[in-house]
Amino acid sequence: MADPMHKVALVTGAGTGVGRAVSLALFREGYRVALLGRRIDPLRETTRLGEVEASRYLVKSCDTGVPDQVRDAFSDLVSRFGRLDLLFNNAGIGARAVPVDELDVEEWKAVVDTNLTGCFLCAREAVRLMKSQKPKGGRIINNGSISAHAPRLYSAPYTSTKHAVTGLTKSLALDGRAHGIACGQIDIGNAATPMTERMATGVLQADGSMAAEPTMDVDSVARAVVYMDSLSLEENVLFMTVMANRMPFVGRG
């Protein structure tokens, strides 16, 4: 197992929520971390909260759905740190919670570009780098969702992309075997982040009613990601579900 003090990670969507929590956990473990996101200020706030020296991080504005921006980010990563041991493919967005016949095509495409194409583009660059670096290999962890298993009402774009991420995870896990690249997926349910604040007052349920839902500490997700990457590359957590125990998932609907 590689020493975390010498490992390099890249986290997308690192400025808020799960991405921020995972970045901070990796800093605590001694990783050097490249933090990607569309907005620079939240990324800088993550590094400030991490209280780490500048030599241990790279902050890069990047829309992961744009190939040139992803390539530039990975080029900067190599220039700064020389290699990559962990990609946490975390960046994701949702669309308006409306019936599918009221959804604009542009909204659909925006979710697909970020949640699926962005995940693919970052994985592609990570695999290319991990196959060529010495020592070769590394790990990719994709942020799936409870929605990769069961949808909420009016969530066709988000749910579709998260189901697709599961297929991408399986393909990467298979294709990466020959190169020492492990790929797994963490499916998260109701982590307490700005995206889930509305759950305290009520969210739409499968029967059309509104109900408050319990959430869990986002640091629990971060610890799970650190655990997944603590394994040697001869081992892999292919899928892990971390969820608020009392949320409506088992028996949803």
Salt bridges, closest charged atoms under 4 A:
ASP3 OD2 - HIS6 ND1 3.35
GLU45 OE2 - ARG48 NH2 2.67
ASP63 OD1 - ARG38 NH2 3.54
ASP68 OD1 - ARG71 NH2 2.19
ASP76 OD2 - LYS60 NZ 2.72
ASP85 OD1 - ARG83 NH2 3.03
GLU107 OE1 - ARG96 NH2 2.75
GLU125 OE2 - ARG124 NE 3.92
GLU125 OE2 - ARG128 NH1 2.87
ASP187 OD2 - HIS149 NE2 2.84
GLU213 OE1 - ARG152 NH2 2.76
ASP229 OD2 - LYS7 NZ 2.88
ASP229 OD1 - ARG139 NE 3.20
